[in-house]
Amino acid sequence: MSQRVALSNIEATASPQGPRWTCSTVVPLSSGLFDGHFPGAPILPGVAQLLLVQALLHRALGESANIEAIGQWKLRARVSPEACVQISIEPTGLPRGWKFALTDPQGVPISSGTLTVAE
């Protein structure tokens, strides 16, 4: 069980609060992220979605950029194995604050929220 996924199409663009980072990934069933959630009908758990967000934070800010706290968080849609997921992060304007969003390739929301990066 590797619990790793490859991020692709990583881009940084300008936003009013600072750089907005985006990427995409496909989460294979073999990643281990679906284990136990749920046998016979796997869906990507919320905590695994946060692991995807943290992977992009690491690429944007460095390996020491870990999630310290989650502010608001809305889970809106399920992610099945082999589904393509778009991930975006951008600063909120608050110290160490970031907002994140996961969508499908058509822009349909999967989850979104705010977080604080540890110092």
C-alpha positions, 0 to 999 in steps of 0.5 A: 500500500503506497498511499502516493499519487502522482500530481500532474500539470502543476501550475502557479498563476497570479491571484490577488492574494498571491500565487494560486497553485493547481494540478490534477491527479488520478487516484488509482485503487492500488494507491491504498487511499481507498482501503476499507472505505468501502469494500465493494464500493470504494470512495476516496475518504475526506482525509485522503482528499486532504492528503492530496491537498497537502501534496500540492502544498508540499510542491508549492511551499516545500516539504515542511508545509504541513496542515495545522488546522482545517477551517471550513470544509465541505464535502460535496461529491464522491471520488471513485478509483481512477477518477481525475481530480483537479486540486487548487490552493491559494492564499486567503490573505490571513497569516498562513491561511490557504483555501483549497478546492477539489473538482472534477475535470468539468469543474464540478465541486468535490470538496473545498475549504480553508486551512492553516499551514504550520509554522 
